[in-house]
């Protein structure tokens, strides 16, 4: 039987209680509603942020679908105790925010050294609405849904449940960096794209650790903090410092 890596093991006191007032359900539902509202606002403002960054011309329906599937996936994972339904008190929030604010520093250095072109981020002021929405959707897409798919399969193939849990964790860690390396192959130098792959691998290891140790809200805060520095703050400053004519 495969064992779950120590880094991603759950607390022994995990209960799987997903009742509305005793879990992260209200917070996650609010985050999903905010993500949907922000996507609607961007469309209403005529923003092309989704089209320019993700190639999605009509983002509202995909955002609704991911939010709904992601919330259902969270319910499955929390009920089966694959992730905490809620961490006690405020534990994990400081760690999540600190990691998210610090991790962009090395990739900013790579950018300063000429690793990326000018059009890698959504432009301000649209970025202020776009990236908070994407932070929620990305967490559900890359972390919650792969684990939820593995948990669903584990219900059908109980003898292989532990192995499927390991596969789900591996997918949650590896899918985003793999996609980013493919997407960046033509737009960045090879050395920068290679670094991005390893950087995002570390990012996702931290993200899945937070998800498994403290629950989904800390995971979202981690990504939101990262996006605040890398995509929003540095995304604005870099155009002035690195690309102003």
C-alpha positions as CSV (number, residue, x, y, z in Angstrom):
1,X,0.0,0.0,0.0
2,X,1.3,3.4,-1.0
3,X,1.7,5.9,1.9
4,X,0.8,9.6,1.6
5,X,4.0,11.7,1.7
6,X,4.5,13.1,5.2
7,X,4.3,16.7,4.0
8,X,0.7,16.2,2.8
9,X,-0.7,14.0,5.7
10,X,-3.7,15.3,7.5
11,X,-4.0,16.1,11.1
12,X,-5.2,13.2,13.2
13,X,-8.1,15.2,14.6
14,X,-9.8,15.7,11.2
15,X,-13.5,15.1,11.6
16,X,-15.1,15.7,8.1
17,X,-17.8,17.9,9.6
18,X,-19.1,20.1,6.7
19,X,-22.1,21.6,8.4
20,X,-22.6,25.3,7.3
21,X,-21.7,26.9,10.6
22,X,-18.9,24.5,11.5
23,X,-16.8,24.4,8.4
24,X,-15.2,26.5,5.6
25,X,-18.4,26.2,3.6
26,X,-19.6,29.8,4.1
27,X,-16.2,31.2,3.4
28,X,-15.7,29.2,0.2
29,X,-19.2,29.9,-1.0
30,X,-18.5,33.7,-0.5
31,X,-15.2,33.4,-2.4
32,X,-17.0,31.7,-5.3
33,X,-19.7,34.3,-5.4
34,X,-17.1,37.1,-5.4
35,X,-15.1,35.4,-8.2
36,X,-18.3,35.1,-10.3
37,X,-19.3,38.7,-9.6
38,X,-15.8,40.0,-10.5
39,X,-16.0,38.1,-13.8
40,X,-19.4,39.6,-14.6
41,X,-18.1,43.1,-13.6
42,X,-15.1,42.7,-16.0
43,X,-17.4,41.7,-18.8
44,X,-19.7,44.6,-18.1
45,X,-16.7,47.0,-18.1
46,X,-15.6,45.7,-21.5
47,X,-12.4,44.3,-20.2
48,X,-10.3,41.9,-22.4
49,X,-8.3,40.5,-19.4
50,X,-9.6,37.0,-19.8
51,X,-9.1,37.0,-23.5
52,X,-5.5,38.4,-23.3
53,X,-4.3,36.2,-20.5
54,X,-6.3,33.0,-20.8
55,X,-7.8,33.2,-24.3
56,X,-11.3,33.1,-22.9
57,X,-13.6,35.6,-24.6
58,X,-16.7,34.8,-22.4
59,X,-15.6,34.0,-18.9
60,X,-18.8,34.1,-16.9
61,X,-20.0,30.6,-17.8
62,X,-16.6,28.9,-17.2
63,X,-16.3,30.7,-13.9
64,X,-19.8,29.6,-12.8
65,X,-19.0,26.0,-13.8
66,X,-15.6,25.8,-12.0
67,X,-17.1,27.5,-8.9
68,X,-20.0,25.0,-8.8
69,X,-17.8,21.9,-9.5
70,X,-15.1,23.2,-7.1
71,X,-17.6,23.7,-4.3
72,X,-19.0,20.2,-4.9
73,X,-15.4,18.8,-5.0
74,X,-14.6,20.5,-1.7
75,X,-17.7,18.9,-0.1
76,X,-16.6,15.5,-1.2
77,X,-13.0,16.0,0.0
78,X,-14.1,17.4,3.4
79,X,-16.7,14.7,4.0
80,X,-14.2,12.0,3.2
81,X,-11.6,13.8,5.4
82,X,-9.1,14.2,2.5
83,X,-8.8,17.8,3.5
84,X,-9.8,19.6,6.7
85,X,-13.3,20.9,6.7
86,X,-12.1,23.7,8.9
87,X,-8.9,24.6,10.7
88,X,-9.1,25.8,14.3
89,X,-9.2,29.5,14.9
90,X,-6.9,31.6,12.7
91,X,-4.2,29.0,12.4
92,X,-2.5,28.9,9.0
93,X,-3.6,32.4,7.8
94,X,-0.3,34.0,8.8
95,X,1.7,31.3,7.2
96,X,-0.3,31.4,4.0
97,X,0.0,35.1,3.6
98,X,3.7,35.2,4.5
99,X,4.5,32.5,1.9
100,X,2.4,34.1,-0.7
101,X,4.0,37.5,-0.2
102,X,7.6,36.2,-0.2
103,X,7.5,33.6,-3.0
104,X,7.2,36.1,-5.8
105,X,10.6,37.6,-5.0
106,X,12.8,35.2,-6.9
107,X,10.6,35.2,-10.0
108,X,10.7,39.0,-9.9
109,X,14.5,38.7,-10.1
110,X,14.1,36.4,-13.1
111,X,11.9,39.0,-14.7
112,X,14.4,41.8,-14.0
113,X,17.1,39.7,-15.7
114,X,15.0,39.6,-18.9
115,X,13.1,36.4,-18.4
116,X,9.7,37.6,-19.6
117,X,8.1,39.9,-22.1
118,X,5.9,42.9,-21.4
119,X,2.5,41.3,-21.9
120,X,2.4,38.5,-19.3
121,X,-0.1,40.1,-17.0
122,X,-3.6,41.7,-17.2
123,X,-3.2,45.4,-17.2
124,X,-4.2,47.8,-14.4
125,X,-6.9,48.7,-13.4
126,X,-8.5,45.4,-14.7
127,X,-5.9,43.4,-12.8
128,X,-7.5,44.5,-9.5
129,X,-10.7,42.6,-10.4
130,X,-9.2,39.9,-12.6
131,X,-6.6,38.3,-10.3
132,X,-8.8,38.0,-7.1
133,X,-11.3,36.1,-9.3
134,X,-8.6,33.9,-10.9
135,X,-7.1,33.2,-7.5
136,X,-10.3,31.4,-6.4
137,X,-10.8,29.7,-9.7
138,X,-7.2,28.5,-10.1
139,X,-7.2,27.0,-6.6
140,X,-10.4,25.0,-7.4
141,X,-9.1,24.0,-10.8
142,X,-5.6,22.9,-9.9
143,X,-5.9,21.7,-6.4
144,X,-9.4,20.9,-5.3
145,X,-10.7,19.3,-8.5
146,X,-7.8,16.9,-9.1
147,X,-8.0,15.6,-5.5
148,X,-11.8,15.4,-5.8
149,X,-11.6,13.3,-9.0
150,X,-9.2,11.0,-7.2
151,X,-11.6,10.8,-4.2
152,X,-14.5,10.0,-6.5
153,X,-12.6,7.2,-8.0
154,X,-11.6,6.0,-4.6
155,X,-15.2,5.5,-3.7
156,X,-15.5,3.2,-6.7
157,X,-12.3,1.3,-6.2
158,X,-11.9,1.1,-2.5
159,X,-8.9,-1.4,-2.4
160,X,-6.9,1.2,-4.3
161,X,-8.1,4.3,-2.4
162,X,-4.7,5.1,-0.8
163,X,-2.9,4.9,-4.1
164,X,-5.5,7.1,-5.7
165,X,-5.0,9.6,-3.0
166,X,-1.3,9.8,-3.8
167,X,-2.1,10.1,-7.5
168,X,-4.5,13.0,-6.8
169,X,-1.9,14.8,-4.7
170,X,0.7,14.3,-7.5
171,X,-1.7,15.8,-10.0
172,X,-2.6,18.7,-7.7
173,X,1.2,19.5,-7.4
174,X,2.2,18.9,-11.1
175,X,-0.6,20.0,-13.4
176,X,-0.2,23.8,-13.1
177,X,3.6,23.9,-13.5
178,X,3.4,21.6,-16.5
179,X,0.8,23.7,-18.2
180,X,2.8,26.9,-17.5
181,X,5.9,25.4,-19.0
182,X,4.0,24.5,-22.2
183,X,2.4,27.9,-22.4
184,X,5.7,29.7,-21.8
185,X,7.7,27.7,-24.3
186,X,7.5,30.3,-27.1
187,X,7.3,33.5,-25.1
188,X,10.3,33.1,-22.7
189,X,13.9,32.1,-22.9
190,X,14.5,28.5,-22.1
191,X,16.4,29.2,-18.9
192,X,13.5,31.4,-17.6
193,X,10.8,28.9,-18.6
194,X,12.8,26.1,-16.8
195,X,13.0,28.2,-13.7
196,X,9.2,28.9,-13.9
197,X,8.5,25.2,-14.0
198,X,10.5,24.5,-10.8
199,X,9.2,27.7,-9.2
200,X,5.6,26.8,-9.7
201,X,6.3,23.2,-8.6
202,X,7.4,24.7,-5.3
203,X,4.4,27.0,-5.3
204,X,2.0,24.1,-5.7
205,X,3.8,22.0,-3.0
206,X,3.2,24.8,-0.6
207,X,-0.4,25.3,-1.8
208,X,-1.3,21.6,-1.4
209,X,0.4,21.5,2.0
210,X,-1.8,24.4,3.1
211,X,-4.9,22.7,1.6
212,X,-4.2,19.5,3.4
213,X,-3.1,21.0,6.7
214,X,-5.4,24.0,7.1
215,X,-8.1,23.8,4.5
216,X,-9.2,25.6,1.4
217,X,-9.4,29.2,2.7
218,X,-5.8,29.3,3.6
219,X,-4.9,27.9,0.2
220,X,-6.9,30.7,-1.5
221,X,-5.3,33.3,0.7
222,X,-1.8,32.0,-0.3
223,X,-2.5,32.3,-4.0
224,X,-4.2,35.7,-3.6
225,X,-1.2,37.0,-1.6
226,X,1.1,35.8,-4.4
227,X,-1.0,37.4,-7.1
228,X,-1.1,40.6,-5.2
229,X,2.7,40.9,-5.3
230,X,3.5,39.2,-8.6
231,X,0.6,40.1,-10.9
232,X,-0.9,43.2,-9.5
233,X,1.9,45.3,-7.7
234,X,4.9,44.1,-9.7
235,X,2.7,43.7,-12.9
236,X,2.2,47.5,-12.8
237,X,5.7,48.5,-11.7
238,X,7.5,46.3,-14.2
239,X,6.0,48.1,-17.2
240,X,7.5,51.3,-15.9
241,X,10.8,50.0,-14.8
242,X,11.5,47.4,-17.5
243,X,9.6,48.5,-20.6
244,X,9.0,52.2,-20.5
245,X,10.3,53.8,-23.7
